[in-house]
Amino acid sequence: MTPPPAPAADSGLAAVLYARLAAQGRLRQLQLLVEVDDCGSIARAAERLHLSQSAATQALADLERLLDLKLFERHARGARATPAGRALVGAARGTLAGLRDAAQALASISHGAPAMLRLGAIPAATARLMPGLLEAFAEAHPDVHLELHEDRGSRLLPLLSAGMLDAVFCRRPAQLPPGFAFEPLCDDAIVVIAAAQHPLAGKRGLRLPDLVDSCWVMPAAHTQLRDVFERIVRPALPQARLLPVSTLSMALLDGLLRRPGAVALAPASLAGALRADGRLVRLEVEIGAPLDSLGAAYDAGCSFALLRDCLALARRAAPRERA
């Protein structure tokens, strides 16, 4: 369910903290945050970054003073991130990963790639649309560096509107900035998947109440699947057992569904890839809720020839049969 909006005071403080980080924060501090979190020790983190321990301690102290928040609890065996530290470490990892991707793209361009195309895709679009599109694009433009970011739409679409991505392959957004367009490319549907050994595998005519003894892997928050789970599955199975984890990761979902009796809602577009090796199956149960089509969001006024060609190839490569 959508969390309640933050109080105005919280929003104002968030703006102040962001302004401080943008104006006075340093990338070296972000690297240090991640290293301390990884190894649990300021001394070891300093060694990895070729800093003196005093310099590392001072850098962390400067950052804590800048934010007026304690980021790490020091203890006899090292340092442990506070809740504030964990929040900032997560953002630091994303920032550093983005810089590494950019560096790789720049390296490719410096070694002769004449141009770069930056795409975003939600996992369902990666499974359903990307294989055919990437093969066709590589054949048509063998010298172009194509950079693909996979994440949820709520994280990718702001990058599109900020000009950091050229197109995002996702479901129809609730709202797009003026001048941006969404083009549907293929249908999708909601299915229930489980391990091939699930007691209901292969049985026909199932209804949701038949899954009363199953254990559900929760869909990721703020997704259409989560909304369907809350509106349809929960009322039909008020006593349903839930695994205490939700994920967008195909690999993690694959592993979670190996637990006895585990089931999950999944887009048919993604379920096909998960079922490819025969270890997972689709249960024959009707959910009774539609799922938005997969398509491409992009700046409708963009004259970038590579993007126009990519969209044309996406139209031709999109699967025509229902997922």
C-alpha positions as CSV (number, residue, x, y, z in Angstrom):
1,M,0.0,0.0,0.0
2,T,1.1,3.6,-0.7
3,P,2.7,5.1,2.5
4,P,1.1,8.3,3.8
5,P,2.7,11.5,2.6
6,A,5.6,12.8,4.7
7,P,4.7,15.8,7.0
8,A,5.7,19.1,5.6
9,A,8.4,19.6,8.3
10,D,10.0,16.3,7.2
11,S,9.9,17.4,3.6
12,G,11.6,20.7,4.5
13,L,14.3,18.9,6.5
14,A,14.9,16.5,3.6
15,A,15.4,19.5,1.2
16,V,17.9,21.1,3.7
17,L,19.9,17.8,4.0
18,Y,19.9,17.3,0.2
19,A,21.2,20.8,-0.3
20,R,24.0,20.2,2.2
21,L,25.0,17.0,0.6
22,A,24.9,18.5,-2.9
23,A,26.9,21.5,-1.9
24,Q,29.4,20.1,0.5
25,G,29.4,16.3,0.3
26,R,32.4,14.6,-1.4
27,L,32.5,11.4,-3.4
28,R,35.4,10.2,-1.2
29,Q,33.1,10.3,1.8
30,L,30.6,8.1,-0.1
31,Q,33.3,5.6,-0.9
32,L,34.3,5.6,2.7
33,L,30.8,5.1,3.9
34,V,30.4,2.0,1.7
35,E,33.8,0.6,2.7
36,V,33.2,1.0,6.4
37,D,29.8,-0.7,6.0
38,D,31.3,-3.6,4.0
39,C,34.2,-4.3,6.4
40,G,32.8,-3.0,9.7
41,S,36.0,-1.1,10.5
42,I,37.2,2.4,9.9
43,A,40.8,1.3,10.0
44,R,40.3,-1.4,7.4
45,A,38.2,0.9,5.2
46,A,40.9,3.5,5.4
47,E,43.5,0.9,4.3
48,R,41.4,-0.1,1.3
49,L,41.1,3.5,0.2
50,H,44.8,4.3,0.9
51,L,43.9,6.8,3.6
52,S,45.3,7.2,7.0
53,Q,43.0,6.2,9.8
54,S,42.9,9.7,11.1
55,A,41.9,11.1,7.7
56,A,39.1,8.5,7.4
57,T,37.9,9.3,10.9
58,Q,37.9,13.0,10.1
59,A,36.0,12.5,6.8
60,L,33.3,10.6,8.6
61,A,33.1,13.2,11.4
62,D,32.8,16.0,8.8
63,L,29.9,14.2,7.1
64,E,28.1,13.5,10.4
65,R,28.6,17.2,11.3
66,L,27.3,18.3,7.9
67,L,24.1,16.2,8.4
68,D,23.9,16.6,12.2
69,L,23.3,12.8,12.3
70,K,25.3,9.9,13.7
71,L,26.1,7.5,10.8
72,F,28.1,4.8,12.6
73,E,28.2,3.4,16.1
74,R,31.8,2.7,17.2
75,H,32.3,-0.4,19.3
76,A,35.2,-2.5,20.4
77,R,35.4,-4.6,17.2
78,G,34.8,-1.8,14.7
79,A,31.8,0.2,13.5
80,R,28.2,-0.5,12.7
81,A,25.9,1.7,10.7
82,T,23.0,3.4,12.4
83,P,19.6,3.7,10.7
84,A,20.7,7.0,9.3
85,G,24.0,5.4,8.1
86,R,22.2,2.5,6.4
87,A,19.9,5.0,4.5
88,L,22.9,7.0,3.3
89,V,25.0,3.9,2.5
90,G,22.2,2.6,0.2
91,A,22.2,5.9,-1.7
92,A,26.0,5.9,-1.8
93,R,26.1,2.5,-3.3
94,G,23.7,3.6,-6.0
95,T,25.6,6.7,-6.8
96,L,28.9,4.9,-7.0
97,A,27.4,2.2,-9.2
98,G,26.1,4.8,-11.6
99,L,29.5,6.4,-11.8
100,R,31.1,3.0,-12.5
101,D,28.6,2.5,-15.3
102,A,29.3,5.9,-16.7
103,A,33.0,5.3,-16.6
104,Q,32.5,2.0,-18.5
105,A,30.5,3.9,-21.1
106,L,33.1,6.6,-21.4
107,A,35.8,4.0,-21.7
108,S,33.9,2.3,-24.6
109,I,33.5,5.6,-26.3
110,S,37.2,6.5,-25.9
111,H,38.0,3.1,-27.5
112,G,36.1,3.8,-30.6
113,A,32.3,3.5,-29.9
114,P,30.9,6.4,-31.9
115,A,27.8,6.9,-29.7
116,M,25.9,5.7,-26.7
117,L,22.3,4.8,-26.0
118,R,21.0,4.7,-22.4
119,L,18.0,2.5,-21.7
120,G,16.1,1.6,-18.6
121,A,13.9,-1.5,-18.1
122,I,11.8,-3.0,-15.4
123,P,12.5,-6.8,-14.9
124,A,9.4,-7.9,-16.9
125,A,10.5,-5.7,-19.8
126,T,14.0,-7.1,-19.6
127,A,12.7,-10.6,-19.8
128,R,10.0,-10.0,-22.5
129,L,11.3,-7.2,-24.7
130,M,15.0,-6.8,-24.3
131,P,16.3,-10.1,-25.8
132,G,14.8,-9.4,-29.3
133,L,15.5,-5.7,-29.2
134,L,19.1,-6.0,-28.1
135,E,19.9,-8.6,-30.7
136,A,18.4,-6.5,-33.4
137,F,20.0,-3.3,-32.2
138,A,23.5,-4.9,-32.0
139,E,23.1,-6.2,-35.5
140,A,22.0,-2.8,-36.8
141,H,24.5,-0.7,-34.8
142,P,27.5,-2.9,-33.9
143,D,29.7,0.0,-32.9
144,V,27.2,1.8,-30.6
145,H,27.6,1.3,-26.8
146,L,24.2,0.5,-25.3
147,E,23.9,0.9,-21.6
148,L,20.9,-0.9,-19.9
149,H,19.8,-0.1,-16.3
150,E,17.3,-2.5,-14.7
151,D,15.1,-1.3,-11.8
152,R,11.6,-0.5,-10.9
153,G,9.7,2.1,-12.9
154,S,9.4,4.5,-10.0
155,R,13.2,4.8,-10.0
156,L,13.8,4.8,-13.7
157,L,11.2,7.4,-14.9
158,P,12.8,10.3,-12.9
159,L,16.1,9.5,-14.7
160,L,14.3,9.7,-18.0
161,S,12.7,13.0,-17.2
162,A,16.1,14.3,-16.0
163,G,17.7,13.4,-19.3
164,M,19.9,10.6,-17.8
165,L,18.1,7.9,-19.8
166,D,16.9,8.0,-23.5
167,A,14.0,5.6,-23.0
168,V,12.5,3.4,-20.3
169,F,10.8,0.1,-21.1
170,C,8.1,-0.3,-18.5
171,R,4.3,-0.3,-17.9
172,R,2.2,2.7,-18.7
173,P,3.1,5.4,-16.0
174,A,0.3,7.0,-14.1
175,Q,1.7,10.4,-15.2
176,L,4.4,11.5,-17.5
177,P,6.0,15.0,-17.8
178,P,4.7,17.2,-20.6
179,G,6.3,16.3,-23.9
180,F,6.9,12.7,-23.0
181,A,5.0,9.7,-24.5
182,F,4.3,6.1,-23.8
183,E,4.0,3.5,-26.6
184,P,2.6,0.0,-25.7
185,L,4.5,-2.8,-27.3
186,C,3.1,-6.1,-25.9
187,D,0.4,-7.5,-23.7
188,D,1.0,-9.0,-20.3
189,A,-1.0,-10.8,-17.6
190,I,-0.8,-11.8,-13.9
191,V,-0.1,-15.5,-13.1
192,V,0.7,-17.6,-10.1
193,I,3.9,-19.5,-10.1
194,A,5.4,-22.2,-7.9
195,A,8.0,-25.0,-7.8
196,A,7.2,-28.0,-10.0
197,Q,6.9,-30.0,-6.8
198,H,4.1,-27.8,-5.4
199,P,1.0,-30.0,-4.4
200,L,-1.3,-28.0,-6.7
201,A,1.1,-28.2,-9.8
202,G,-0.8,-29.6,-12.8
203,K,-4.3,-29.3,-11.3
204,R,-6.9,-27.6,-13.3
205,G,-9.7,-25.2,-12.3
206,L,-8.1,-23.8,-9.2
207,R,-9.4,-20.9,-7.3
208,L,-7.6,-18.6,-4.9
209,P,-9.1,-20.3,-1.8
210,D,-7.5,-23.6,-3.0
211,L,-4.1,-21.9,-2.2
212,V,-5.0,-21.6,1.5
213,D,-2.1,-23.8,2.6
214,S,0.5,-22.1,0.4
215,C,3.0,-19.6,1.5
216,W,3.2,-16.3,-0.5
217,V,6.2,-14.4,-1.6
218,M,5.1,-10.8,-1.4
219,P,5.4,-8.6,-4.6
220,A,7.6,-5.6,-4.3
221,A,6.0,-2.5,-2.8
222,H,4.7,0.2,-5.0
223,T,4.1,-2.1,-8.0
224,Q,0.9,-3.1,-9.8
225,L,1.4,-6.7,-8.6
226,R,1.5,-5.5,-5.0
227,D,-1.7,-3.6,-5.5
228,V,-3.4,-6.7,-7.0
229,F,-2.1,-8.8,-4.1
230,E,-3.6,-6.4,-1.5
231,R,-7.0,-6.0,-3.4
232,I,-7.6,-9.5,-4.5
233,V,-5.4,-12.1,-2.8
234,R,-5.5,-10.8,0.8
235,P,-9.4,-10.7,0.9
236,A,-9.6,-14.2,-0.6
237,L,-7.0,-15.6,1.8
238,P,-7.1,-13.4,4.9
239,Q,-5.1,-16.1,6.9
240,A,-2.5,-16.5,4.1
241,R,1.0,-17.2,5.3
242,L,3.5,-14.7,4.0
243,L,7.3,-15.0,3.6
244,P,8.9,-11.9,5.2
245,V,10.5,-10.7,2.0
246,S,9.5,-9.0,-1.2
247,T,11.7,-8.7,-4.2
248,L,12.1,-7.6,-7.9
249,S,15.1,-10.0,-8.3
250,M,14.4,-13.0,-10.6
251,A,17.3,-15.0,-9.0
252,L,16.0,-14.4,-5.5
253,L,12.4,-15.1,-6.5
254,D,13.5,-18.3,-8.1
255,G,15.2,-19.4,-4.9
256,L,12.3,-18.4,-2.6
257,L,9.9,-20.5,-4.6
258,R,11.9,-23.6,-3.9
259,R,10.5,-23.5,-0.3
260,P,7.8,-26.1,0.4
261,G,4.4,-24.7,-0.6
262,A,5.7,-21.3,-1.8
263,V,3.8,-19.4,-4.5
264,A,4.0,-15.9,-5.9
265,L,2.2,-13.5,-8.3
266,A,4.3,-12.7,-11.3
267,P,3.8,-11.1,-14.7
268,A,3.5,-13.7,-17.4
269,S,6.3,-11.9,-19.2
270,L,8.6,-12.7,-16.3
271,A,7.2,-16.1,-15.5
272,G,8.2,-17.4,-18.9
273,A,11.9,-16.8,-18.1
274,L,11.6,-18.2,-14.6
275,R,9.9,-21.4,-15.9
276,A,12.4,-22.0,-18.7
277,D,14.3,-24.8,-17.0
278,G,11.2,-26.6,-15.8
279,R,11.8,-26.2,-12.1
280,L,9.0,-23.6,-11.8
281,V,5.5,-24.0,-13.1
282,R,2.4,-21.8,-13.6
283,L,-0.5,-22.8,-11.4
284,E,-3.9,-22.9,-13.2
285,V,-5.6,-20.3,-11.0
286,E,-7.5,-17.2,-12.4
287,I,-6.5,-14.0,-10.6
288,G,-9.2,-11.8,-12.3
289,A,-7.2,-8.7,-12.6
290,P,-5.6,-7.1,-15.7
291,L,-2.0,-6.1,-16.0
292,D,-0.9,-3.1,-18.0
293,S,0.9,-3.7,-21.2
294,L,4.7,-3.3,-21.5
295,G,6.0,-0.5,-23.7
296,A,8.4,2.4,-24.0
297,A,8.4,5.8,-22.4
298,Y,10.5,8.5,-24.1
299,D,10.7,12.2,-24.9
300,A,8.3,12.6,-27.9
301,G,10.2,15.6,-29.1
302,C,13.6,14.0,-29.1
303,S,15.4,14.0,-32.5
304,F,18.1,11.5,-31.4
305,A,18.4,9.3,-34.5
306,L,19.6,6.3,-32.5
307,L,16.6,6.5,-30.2
308,R,14.2,6.7,-33.1
309,D,15.9,3.6,-34.6
310,C,15.8,1.8,-31.3
311,L,12.0,2.4,-31.0
312,A,11.4,1.2,-34.5
313,L,13.4,-2.0,-33.8
314,A,11.5,-2.4,-30.5
315,R,8.2,-2.3,-32.5
316,R,9.4,-5.0,-34.9
317,A,11.0,-7.2,-32.2
318,A,8.1,-7.1,-29.7
319,P,6.3,-10.4,-29.2
320,R,2.9,-10.5,-30.9
321,E,1.4,-13.3,-28.9
322,R,-0.1,-12.8,-25.5
323,A,2.4,-13.4,-22.7
